[in-house]
Amino acid sequence: MSDTTNVVAAPLRVAISDGDSGFVQVLSKRLDRLGWEYVVLTGPVPVERLVAMRLGAFVVDLAILGPLGWPYLERVTNELPFLPVVVCTGQSTVAQRVRGLRMGADDWLTKPCHPEELIARVEAVARRRRRAEGVTAASVVAGEIEIRPDQFQAFVHGTSIDLTRREFELVQLLAAADGRVLEREEIYQRVWGYTMAHGDRSVDVFVRKLRSKFQQASPEWSYIHTHFGVGYRFGAERADGVAAGAANGSLAVEVAPGGLAVAAQAVQADGPIAAAADVVPAPAAPAAAPAERKALPVYA
């Protein structure tokens, strides 16, 4: 039985922070054959630059960072919690490896090592992260919109809304919250990948872009709702304010002048008004007190 298996890896975009030119040269040739995108870094770079690279994984040799190695690893893993990190470095103690893994590294590989093993470990941690983040989750349908994680896109009646990658990640995050309000800081951390700076309005700008595209594609529905001073909530509601999940035959009751309880709308889950309700006289108010206006039961 052969000890090698020909497996075609899904292309990834990786950054390799390593000063071993010989190792990097051999690794680069294998990455080229796999069709991976990669950048070689010879020292620490700002976390913001790593975010801008839109990486699928980060490989780092702590040895080239010297005394900055541990603080840098801690910062990367803290500020980019969704970025798979593999430490590939020289001889180390058990205590060092445990420290790195507990700090947030997804894997630790000791040099000398074979480039194929490093690639396999990068694939493994990236695969685990994708599963954990629900990339293969089922489609979400809300109102007229279908959110398709497998295509990184949203559709209305089969037509793409043409979202950018960042716009899709934002709406997917909001939709996955099951109606909960997400704070701006949490949204920024999970979509942009690092802590939001004071005064940064990126979340608000992208929400406006999403609303504009949703309004054009599905004008009779509203999807992203603002909770002032807090953040945003996703929920399909008709433009008249009726939630998509309203129960069949539910009634919106108002009190008409003169104390009459009027069922203004009977709403089906699919939207159309089912029937007008009867007008039910309210009980007479005591003569000594002004008439009290209140909602009354509506009888079929």
PyMOL commands that set and color helices and strands:
alter all, ss='L'
color gray80, all
select helices_A, chain A and resi 21-34+47-52+62-79+94-103+115-132+165-175+184-191+202-217
alter helices_A, ss='H'
color red, helices_A
select strands_A, chain A and resi 13-17+37-41+57-60+85-89+107-110+140-142+145-148+153-156+159-160+182-183+221-227+231-238+250-256+260-267+279-280
alter strands_A, ss='S'
color yellow, strands_A
deselect
rebuild
show_as cartoon
